[in-house]
Structure formats: C-alpha cells, structure tokens
Amino acid sequence: MKNRISFYIVSGLIILAALGVAVSLISDPAGFLQRIAVIVIIGAVIYFLFQRFNRANPSKREQRAFIRAAKKSKKRFNHKEAGSANGKKTSIGYLTSIKKSKKKSSPHLTVIEGKKGKKKNRASL
C-alpha cells in the first residue's frame, strides 16, 4: 500500500516538473536556456572543485607506500635481531626460519622470457 502511494506522489511530481519545463520553454525560450546554462555551469564548477579537493594527492600515496615499506622493514629487522639473540640455531630451526622469511612473488609481476644468451650482431648493416 505504501509503495503505491509513493509511486503516485513521485510520478505526479515528475509530470508537474515536465509541465513546468514545457510552459517555461514555450513562454520564454531565451530565459529558459539562460537558466539551464547557469545551472550547468554552476554544476560543472562544483564538480571540478569537488574533484580537485577530494582527489588523492600523489605525495600522499607515496607517503603511505613509504610508511608501509618502513613497517615491513622494521618487522624484518626485528625478526633478524630476535633470531640472532637465541644463539646457535639447530638445522631444523634454521630451515623453518628460512621458510618463514621467504616471500612469495607478487601475482601481478611476471617474468618475460627473452633471448638473453643470444648476442646482437652489430656489424651487419
């Protein structure tokens, strides 16, 4: 029931708005176009100001990446310090620490196979 009432209210407002735009366009076309142009210009200015101040600054992104890298480095350094404080490690402990410290390669990085062994013949022209 409630959805039906709101549907009628919204459709009535849309019909009245379309009727008002049509009457305004017929009675004063120049004024109508002027008002539409002013609305579009103000909307564009607001949009560009919003984009200018809301956009992520490149220096902020670099700063975040630096902080993240510093945390990882600090974590690795603390891990090495804690490992050397234990004294001698057993071979099993050493292997498990190597397995833990190895980092998997990023999935977005790929190796491109090329002709590394083949030398260029620069003398031929």
C-alpha positions as YAML, in Angstrom:
chain: A
units: angstrom
residues:
- id: 1
  name: MET
  ca: [0.00, 0.00, 0.00]
- id: 2
  name: LYS
  ca: [2.74, 2.41, 0.99]
- id: 3
  name: ASN
  ca: [4.69, 1.73, -2.23]
- id: 4
  name: ARG
  ca: [1.64, 2.53, -4.34]
- id: 5
  name: ILE
  ca: [1.15, 5.91, -2.63]
- id: 6
  name: SER
  ca: [4.79, 6.90, -3.01]
- id: 7
  name: PHE
  ca: [4.71, 5.82, -6.68]
- id: 8
  name: TYR
  ca: [1.76, 8.13, -7.32]
- id: 9
  name: ILE
  ca: [3.42, 11.03, -5.49]
- id: 10
  name: VAL
  ca: [6.71, 10.67, -7.40]
- id: 11
  name: SER
  ca: [5.01, 10.25, -10.78]
- id: 12
  name: GLY
  ca: [2.82, 13.31, -10.07]
- id: 13
  name: LEU
  ca: [5.89, 15.41, -9.23]
- id: 14
  name: ILE
  ca: [7.62, 14.28, -12.42]
- id: 15
  name: ILE
  ca: [4.56, 15.17, -14.51]
- id: 16
  name: LEU
  ca: [4.29, 18.61, -12.87]
- id: 17
  name: ALA
  ca: [8.01, 19.24, -13.42]
- id: 18
  name: ALA
  ca: [7.77, 18.28, -17.10]
- id: 19
  name: LEU
  ca: [4.70, 20.52, -17.49]
- id: 20
  name: GLY
  ca: [6.54, 23.43, -15.82]
- id: 21
  name: VAL
  ca: [9.60, 22.98, -18.08]
- id: 22
  name: ALA
  ca: [7.39, 22.87, -21.18]
- id: 23
  name: VAL
  ca: [5.47, 26.03, -20.17]
- id: 24
  name: SER
  ca: [8.72, 27.85, -19.34]
- id: 25
  name: LEU
  ca: [10.26, 26.82, -22.67]
- id: 26
  name: ILE
  ca: [7.20, 27.97, -24.62]
- id: 27
  name: SER
  ca: [6.67, 31.28, -22.81]
- id: 28
  name: ASP
  ca: [10.33, 32.44, -22.52]
- id: 29
  name: PRO
  ca: [12.80, 30.31, -24.51]
- id: 30
  name: ALA
  ca: [15.77, 32.67, -24.05]
- id: 31
  name: GLY
  ca: [15.32, 32.87, -20.28]
- id: 32
  name: PHE
  ca: [14.87, 29.11, -20.10]
- id: 33
  name: LEU
  ca: [18.11, 28.46, -21.97]
- id: 34
  name: GLN
  ca: [19.90, 31.05, -19.83]
- id: 35
  name: ARG
  ca: [18.73, 29.38, -16.61]
- id: 36
  name: ILE
  ca: [19.75, 25.93, -17.91]
- id: 37
  name: ALA
  ca: [23.20, 27.27, -18.90]
- id: 38
  name: VAL
  ca: [23.68, 28.83, -15.45]
- id: 39
  name: ILE
  ca: [22.67, 25.57, -13.75]
- id: 40
  name: VAL
  ca: [25.08, 23.56, -15.94]
- id: 41
  name: ILE
  ca: [27.97, 25.99, -15.30]
- id: 42
  name: ILE
  ca: [27.41, 26.01, -11.54]
- id: 43
  name: GLY
  ca: [27.20, 22.20, -11.53]
- id: 44
  name: ALA
  ca: [30.45, 21.92, -13.52]
- id: 45
  name: VAL
  ca: [32.26, 24.32, -11.16]
- id: 46
  name: ILE
  ca: [31.06, 22.40, -8.10]
- id: 47
  name: TYR
  ca: [32.08, 19.10, -9.72]
- id: 48
  name: PHE
  ca: [35.60, 20.29, -10.59]
- id: 49
  name: LEU
  ca: [36.11, 21.83, -7.13]
- id: 50
  name: PHE
  ca: [34.99, 18.58, -5.53]
- id: 51
  name: GLN
  ca: [37.33, 16.57, -7.75]
- id: 52
  name: ARG
  ca: [40.22, 18.94, -7.05]
- id: 53
  name: PHE
  ca: [39.98, 18.70, -3.26]
- id: 54
  name: ASN
  ca: [38.77, 15.11, -3.00]
- id: 55
  name: ARG
  ca: [41.32, 13.54, -5.35]
- id: 56
  name: ALA
  ca: [44.12, 11.53, -3.73]
- id: 57
  name: ASN
  ca: [47.31, 13.54, -3.81]
- id: 58
  name: PRO
  ca: [50.27, 11.62, -5.35]
- id: 59
  name: SER
  ca: [52.54, 12.65, -2.49]
- id: 60
  name: LYS
  ca: [50.04, 11.18, -0.01]
- id: 61
  name: ARG
  ca: [50.06, 7.87, -1.88]
- id: 62
  name: GLU
  ca: [53.87, 7.83, -1.92]
- id: 63
  name: GLN
  ca: [53.95, 8.67, 1.78]
- id: 64
  name: ARG
  ca: [51.58, 5.79, 2.56]
- id: 65
  name: ALA
  ca: [53.70, 3.41, 0.47]
- id: 66
  name: PHE
  ca: [56.85, 4.58, 2.28]
- id: 67
  name: ILE
  ca: [55.25, 4.08, 5.70]
- id: 68
  name: ARG
  ca: [54.09, 0.59, 4.70]
- id: 69
  name: ALA
  ca: [57.59, -0.31, 3.44]
- id: 70
  name: ALA
  ca: [59.18, 1.08, 6.61]
- id: 71
  name: LYS
  ca: [56.89, -1.08, 8.76]
- id: 72
  name: LYS
  ca: [57.80, -4.19, 6.76]
- id: 73
  name: SER
  ca: [61.49, -3.37, 7.00]
- id: 74
  name: LYS
  ca: [61.24, -2.78, 10.74]
- id: 75
  name: LYS
  ca: [59.39, -6.07, 11.15]
- id: 76
  name: ARG
  ca: [62.11, -7.94, 9.20]
- id: 77
  name: PHE
  ca: [64.88, -6.23, 11.16]
- id: 78
  name: ASN
  ca: [63.25, -7.08, 14.49]
- id: 79
  name: HIS
  ca: [62.77, -10.68, 13.32]
- id: 80
  name: LYS
  ca: [66.50, -11.00, 12.47]
- id: 81
  name: GLU
  ca: [67.51, -9.43, 15.79]
- id: 82
  name: ALA
  ca: [65.29, -11.84, 17.72]
- id: 83
  name: GLY
  ca: [66.73, -14.79, 15.78]
- id: 84
  name: SER
  ca: [70.37, -13.84, 16.45]
- id: 85
  name: ALA
  ca: [69.70, -13.37, 20.17]
- id: 86
  name: ASN
  ca: [68.85, -17.06, 20.57]
- id: 87
  name: GLY
  ca: [72.44, -18.10, 20.00]
- id: 88
  name: LYS
  ca: [73.08, -21.16, 17.83]
- id: 89
  name: LYS
  ca: [70.17, -22.48, 15.86]
- id: 90
  name: THR
  ca: [69.57, -26.08, 15.09]
- id: 91
  name: SER
  ca: [69.36, -27.10, 11.46]
- id: 92
  name: ILE
  ca: [65.61, -27.71, 11.75]
- id: 93
  name: GLY
  ca: [65.04, -24.31, 13.34]
- id: 94
  name: TYR
  ca: [67.18, -22.71, 10.66]
- id: 95
  name: LEU
  ca: [65.15, -24.32, 7.87]
- id: 96
  name: THR
  ca: [61.85, -23.26, 9.38]
- id: 97
  name: SER
  ca: [63.08, -19.70, 9.77]
- id: 98
  name: ILE
  ca: [64.17, -19.65, 6.12]
- id: 99
  name: LYS
  ca: [60.76, -20.93, 5.04]
- id: 100
  name: LYS
  ca: [59.03, -18.26, 7.09]
- id: 101
  name: SER
  ca: [61.25, -15.45, 5.83]
- id: 102
  name: LYS
  ca: [60.89, -16.36, 2.15]
- id: 103
  name: LYS
  ca: [58.38, -14.13, 0.49]
- id: 104
  name: LYS
  ca: [56.18, -15.25, -2.35]
- id: 105
  name: SER
  ca: [56.38, -13.20, -5.51]
- id: 106
  name: SER
  ca: [53.54, -10.83, -6.22]
- id: 107
  name: PRO
  ca: [50.90, -12.24, -8.56]
- id: 108
  name: HIS
  ca: [50.86, -9.11, -10.70]
- id: 109
  name: LEU
  ca: [54.58, -9.43, -11.55]
- id: 110
  name: THR
  ca: [55.52, -11.82, -14.33]
- id: 111
  name: VAL
  ca: [58.83, -12.93, -15.81]
- id: 112
  name: ILE
  ca: [59.19, -12.30, -19.51]
- id: 113
  name: GLU
  ca: [61.35, -14.88, -21.23]
- id: 114
  name: GLY
  ca: [63.66, -13.43, -23.83]
- id: 115
  name: LYS
  ca: [66.77, -14.12, -25.85]
- id: 116
  name: LYS
  ca: [69.28, -13.46, -23.10]
- id: 117
  name: GLY
  ca: [72.05, -15.73, -24.37]
- id: 118
  name: LYS
  ca: [71.95, -14.58, -27.97]
- id: 119
  name: LYS
  ca: [74.28, -11.68, -28.77]
- id: 120
  name: LYS
  ca: [73.39, -8.99, -31.28]
- id: 121
  name: ASN
  ca: [75.38, -8.77, -34.47]
- id: 122
  name: ARG
  ca: [76.05, -5.06, -34.62]
- id: 123
  name: ALA
  ca: [78.46, -5.22, -37.54]
- id: 124
  name: SER
  ca: [75.85, -6.14, -40.13]
- id: 125
  name: LEU
  ca: [74.05, -3.21, -41.70]
...
